[in-house]
Amino acid sequence: MVIRRTRTEFWGTDPQRLETPGFSFHLMAANPPEDEVQTHMHEEAHFVLVLSGAYMSSAKHAPVISTTPLLIFNPAGTTHRDRFLGGRGRFLAISGGDTEGFGFATSLRDLYALQVATRVALDFERQNLSQLQLEGSVQQLLAACSPLTSDESGRASQPPAWLRDAFEMIFISDDPDLSVANVAAFAGVHPVHLARVFRRYLHCSPGEYLRGRRLERVAAVIGAATASLADAACATGFVDQAHMTRSFHQTFGLTPGDWRSRRAEQDVSPIQSG
């Protein structure tokens, strides 16, 4: 049975919440065990910005499990079971808005949208909020994922085109030898400048993002149960299986073998309906 959730219902504690006529904003901490998060749908569209923790999502473009910057958009009626590994994490949820015709759930690979959502979260934490500012931010987010909007000329503080190229390169690359220096050379900028601008928009260093993406690929490879752990380590750029195991455990709190067992025992790719 699919559980229906209203605009203000999410799994987690909700210490900071604000309502405007068209939207609700929640800065939340995940607290229920992940097994308690059941397949559900929201009556209204919503964004989820993952602030910390390992998040499992079935949205298009989302890694099977992620610790790198992640912004998910779920149109109204999307059926899913997205949740945090171990039930531990923090997130910003924004619900509401007219999203008719917006299609399917997706992970937004739009650096401007990530920056807008992160700014809302930071303003929440600093208690620096206004209804006008919040609603303006949501409209910017909706424009970023609207199938009817392609003109970006009106956006302020757009990330440079080379940063979007660098971000995309890291996201899609399966080269185990890819380095930050390679990414900087591809973008045509100095590595120090890459790091400075990367942190401005993604709030992490290029090296942190690259390591996170490698671990996300490890999770996908070993979760598919088609490669040995040693082969997975080699294919994703780790020195050896022991190095991969240490990094995986430090990030996700369980070993690659434990993760493979979990994937075999339970379905973490629920059906989507948009």
ABEGO torsion letter per residue (X at the ends): XBBBBBAABBBEBBABBBBBAABBBBBBBBABBAAABBBBBBABBBBBBBABEBBBBABBGBBABBABBBBBBBBBGBBBABBBBGGBEBBBBBBEEBABGAEBBBBBABAAAAAAAAAAAAAAAAGBBBAAAAAAAAAAAAAAABAABABAAABBGBBBAAAAAAAAAAAABABAABBAAAAAAAAGBBAAAAAAAAAAAAGBBAAAAAAAAAAAAAAAAAAAGABBAAAAAAAAGBABAAAAAAAAAAAAGBBAAAAAAAAAABBABBBBBX
